[in-house]
Amino acid sequence: MIVIMSRNIKYKLPSPAEYALKKLGNDINSARRRRRITKEIMSKRTGICINTLSKIENGNPNTSMAAWVSILYVLDLLDNFKDICDLKNDEMGIILEDEDLPKRIRYKKVKYERDS
């Protein structure tokens, strides 16, 4: 379990989230190595230090989102990241929204004034 410290407040990272970050970090590491990009070159292209890159590849949750996104951009994987929370992929949200829809739609009757 990872505990995140932020301004003296402790957050416990849920194990599925911890696993997801570790997997993403490992996938980033694999993608970088498949492209034959060294840590030094990645560091120069993204503007982050090598230590931060290592933390990201290890799935450390205390690194900035901007650093993660910069790496995905350099690896040409940013399009996949943009669709993570796309509304069309939010199955639970769609189900909950559909449950709240009215069963019947009624229009208000409009009274017309007749000319006398």
N, C-alpha and C positions, 0 to 999 in steps of 0.2 A: 504494500500500500504506500502511496506517495502522499505526503502532506505538503501542501503549497502554502508558503508564507507570503502574505501581502499586507503590509502596514500592520504588523502584529496580529493579524487575523489568520487563523489556521483553517484551511479548506482541505477536506479529505477527498481525494480524487477517486471516484468510483472505479472498481477494477475493470469494467468494460471500457471506460474512457482511457485508463492507463494502458490497457492492451492495445487500443486503437492508436494511441500516440506512438507506442513502441513499434507497432506494425508499420505505421506511416513513416517513422524514422528509418526503419530497416528498408522499406521500399525506396525511400529517397537515396539511401546509401547505395542500394543496388542499381538504381537508375543512373546515378552519378558514375559509378564504376563501369557500367555498360557503355556509357558515352566516353569512357577513357578520360574523365575530367578529374584532375587531382584536387585535393582539398585546398591547396594553395591557389589554383586557378579559380575554383568555385568561390573562394573567399574574395578574390579580387573582383570577380564578375558581380557578386551580390553586395559587396561592401560590408560584409560581416566578418568578424575574426574567426580564425580556425577553431578556437575553443567553442564558440557558439555553434559553429557547423557541427562539431563533434557532439555537442549536447543535443542538437536537433536530430542527428542520425541515431542517437541513443534513446530518443523519445522523451527528452526532458520537458516537462510542462512549464518550466519557468522561463522559457525563451519567448521572445515576442512573436506575435502572429505575423508581423511585417517581415521578419527574418524567414519564417516558413514560406511565405508567399513569394519572397524574392528568389528563394531556391527553386520553387516550383516553376517560376517564370523562366529562369535560366535553363531548367530541364525541359521546357516547353510542355509542362503539364498543368498549366494554370487553368485551361478550359475545364478540366476535370474538377478542379477545386471550386470553380464558380457555380457548378450545378449541385453542390452538396445539399444545400437547403432550398433548392428550387421547389416552388409550390406544387408543381406537377408530380414531384417525387414524394410529397408529404402524404402518404396513404392514411395515416392516423388522423391527420387534420381534415382530410377530405371526408372520412367516415364520420367524424364528429360534426362537421359542418352539415352533412346530409341528414344527420339525426335531428338537427335543429330546424330544418326546413319545415314550413307550415304544411299541413296535410291538404288544406284547401285554400285557394286564394279567392277572396271576395272583393268585388269592386263596389265602391260606394255608389248608391243610386243618386243620380243627379236630377234635381227637380227643375223642370223647365217652366218658365213663366209664360202663360199664354197671353196673347194680345186680346184685349176685350173690345 
